């Protein structure tokens, strides 16, 4: 059995745990909206066509914010299409995902759904095929109380109170050649700065997110962030990070260490932002919105969706990943990476929420159920409170093809007013690990709860027929003995321990 000893000192805080770390992302892609959150005629549909069973699962997940409506979709989106009487709304081509967009669900409907799940709207504006004027129009429609043409139009459309959207994304992945309206860092940085300045003339208190690189593997990564912030530093509050991970060519060892890459990604973006801060001699600090992250088997997606001029399907299934135990363990470790950087990552969105690369599956006219990735998210959202703490890990390492030597045991911790939470991953594929930590400094001595996600088969997954094979189960091998916590971790596992 492997052994590791952790050191946790409340005198070494990372930073406060923002509730916005537990956000999600819904895009008009595949069956994420139509057939996902929205399915009129389903036995569980409410009076607005939203599935109650999905609402219940999203609420159980503890989702706090939802970024909407994209994603790639937003770069071709006309927000006006999704407001007003449904019978009058145009049907459009969704160029991002080669499908038909009916606009049955737009701003009003999505905001109503968010009220049902108790989450905050994080709204993206189209800076791909549109620009500053259209962003101002949307802001006026959404946030101005009354007395202007667009605000009064919102009222006529059934919403007297403003939507009062606080967080706004200035476009999406504008460095990507797949993006409608792709721009250079210079052009995007100038556009983002102009748009931000204009939006703040309407509402100075907005929180604005500039587009960072679409991924750390982009050839312009780093230089993109520097250039964009050189133009927009004074005008925005956050810069985005996006990252997706997958097991490639059977290399489970590297896949289980994906959080190592996320750590490095975050730290590089922080260093770049702080470089711009130093050059500008600015007192302001730019934080990170990690508003797309997940496990996504992009290498298995066919090379482009079938594209025929006469074939634009409505809500075709796209990237409905089955998600295995190993996938769930990695999602848990990515959440731990976000906690380890809670001082600078103040917003994050798992991408996506229902059906499309999602922790929730919603069968057409059938059940909704939890995939493996649901459990670490829901548990971490519930237990991670207060302040994230630095965790020292004294234990063995192993070699990976992708990231070099990494620790076998990954860990993160939080503490808040007499309670604490510890999150652990055992990356070993063959050996159990016993982890011990002295709790004296934390002032806790009792295990209130211990849950583990594991299975003898790391590639086991839930299915429609077996919806609960993979789930978190109580870890009977977690106990405090003379002030020291001892936890036994199965191979390829994620564990959360709540202490009081």
Rosetta blueprint (number, residue, H / E / L):
1 X L
2 X E
3 X E
4 X E
5 X E
6 X E
7 X E
8 X E
9 X E
10 X E
11 X E
12 X E
13 X E
14 X E
15 X E
16 X E
17 X L
18 X L
19 X H
20 X H
21 X H
22 X H
23 X E
24 X E
25 X E
26 X L
27 X L
28 X L
29 X L
30 X L
31 X L
32 X L
33 X L
34 X E
35 X L
36 X L
37 X L
38 X E
39 X L
40 X L
41 X L
42 X L
43 X L
44 X L
45 X E
46 X L
47 X L
48 X L
49 X L
50 X E
51 X E
52 X H
53 X H
54 X H
55 X H
56 X H
57 X H
58 X H
59 X H
60 X H
61 X H
62 X L
63 X L
64 X L
65 X E
66 X E
67 X E
68 X E
69 X L
70 X L
71 X L
72 X H
73 X H
74 X H
75 X H
76 X H
77 X L
78 X L
79 X H
80 X H
81 X H
82 X H
83 X L
84 X L
85 X L
86 X H
87 X H
88 X H
89 X L
90 X L
91 X L
92 X E
93 X E
94 X E
95 X L
96 X L
97 X L
98 X L
99 X E
100 X E
101 X E
102 X L
103 X L
104 X L
105 X L
106 X L
107 X H
108 X H
109 X H
110 X H
111 X H
112 X H
113 X H
114 X H
115 X H
116 X H
117 X H
118 X L
119 X L
120 X E
121 X E
122 X E
123 X E
124 X E
125 X E
126 X L
127 X L
128 X L
129 X L
130 X L
131 X L
132 X H
133 X H
134 X H
135 X H
136 X H
137 X H
138 X H
139 X H
140 X H
141 X H
142 X H
143 X H
144 X L
145 X L
146 X L
147 X L
148 X L
149 X H
150 X H
151 X H
152 X H
153 X H
154 X H
155 X H
156 X H
157 X L
158 X L
159 X L
160 X L
161 X L
162 X L
163 X L
164 X L
165 X L
166 X L
167 X E
168 X E
169 X E
170 X E
171 X L
172 X L
173 X L
174 X L
175 X L
176 X L
177 X L
178 X L
179 X L
180 X L
181 X L
182 X L
183 X L
184 X L
185 X H
186 X H
187 X H
188 X H
189 X H
190 X H
191 X H
192 X H
193 X H
194 X H
195 X H
196 X H
197 X H
198 X H
199 X H
200 X H
201 X H
202 X H
203 X L
204 X L
205 X L
206 X L
207 X E
208 X E
209 X E
210 X E
211 X L
212 X L
213 X L
214 X L
215 X L
216 X L
217 X L
218 X L
219 X L
220 X L
221 X L
222 X L
223 X H
224 X H
225 X H
226 X H
227 X H
228 X H
229 X H
230 X H
231 X H
232 X H
233 X L
234 X L
235 X L
236 X L
237 X L
238 X E
239 X E
240 X E
241 X E
242 X E
243 X E
244 X E
245 X E
246 X L
247 X L
248 X L
249 X L
250 X L
251 X L
252 X H
253 X H
254 X H
255 X H
256 X H
257 X L
258 X H
259 X H
260 X H
261 X H
262 X H
263 X H
264 X H
265 X H
266 X H
267 X H
268 X H
269 X H
270 X H
271 X H
272 X H
273 X H
274 X H
275 X H
276 X H
277 X H
278 X H
279 X H
280 X H
281 X L
282 X L
283 X L
284 X L
285 X L
286 X L
287 X E
288 X E
289 X E
290 X E
291 X E
292 X E
293 X E
294 X E
295 X E
296 X L
297 X L
298 X H
299 X H
300 X H
301 X L
302 X L
303 X L
304 X L
305 X L
306 X L
307 X L
308 X E
309 X L
310 X L
311 X E
312 X L
313 X L
314 X E
315 X L
316 X L
317 X L
318 X L
319 X L
320 X L
321 X L
322 X L
323 X L
324 X E
325 X H
326 X H
327 X H
328 X H
329 X H
330 X H
331 X H
332 X H
333 X H
334 X H
335 X H
336 X H
337 X H
338 X H
339 X H
340 X H
341 X L
342 X L
343 X L
344 X L
345 X E
346 X E
347 X E
348 X E
349 X E
350 X E
351 X E
352 X L
353 X L
354 X E
355 X L
356 X L
357 X L
358 X L
359 X L
360 X E
361 X E
362 X E
363 X L
364 X L
365 X L
366 X L
367 X L
368 X E
369 X E
370 X E
371 X L
372 X H
373 X H
374 X H
375 X H
376 X H
377 X H
378 X H
379 X H
380 X H
381 X H
382 X H
383 X H
384 X L
385 X L
386 X L
387 X E
388 X E
389 X E
390 X E
391 X E
392 X E
393 X E
394 X E
395 X E
396 X L
397 X E
398 X E
399 X E
400 X E
401 X L
402 X L
403 X L
404 X E
405 X E
406 X E
407 X E
408 X L
409 X E
410 X E
411 X E
412 X E
413 X E
414 X E
415 X E
416 X E
417 X L
418 X L
419 X E
420 X E
421 X E
422 X E
423 X E
424 X E
425 X E
426 X E
427 X L
428 X L
429 X L
430 X L
431 X L
432 X L
433 X E
434 X E
435 X E
436 X E
437 X E
438 X E
439 X L
440 X H
441 X H
442 X H
443 X L
444 X L
445 X L
446 X L
447 X E
448 X E
449 X E
450 X E
451 X E
452 X E
453 X E
454 X L
455 X L
456 X L
457 X L
458 X L
459 X L
460 X L
461 X E
462 X L
463 X L
464 X L
465 X L
466 X L
467 X L
468 X L
469 X L
470 X L
471 X L
472 X E
473 X E
474 X E
475 X L
476 X L
477 X L
478 X E
479 X E
480 X E
481 X E
482 X L
483 X L
484 X E
485 X E
486 X E
487 X E
488 X E
489 X E
490 X L
491 X L
492 X L
493 X E
494 X E
495 X E
496 X E
497 X E
498 X E
499 X E
500 X L
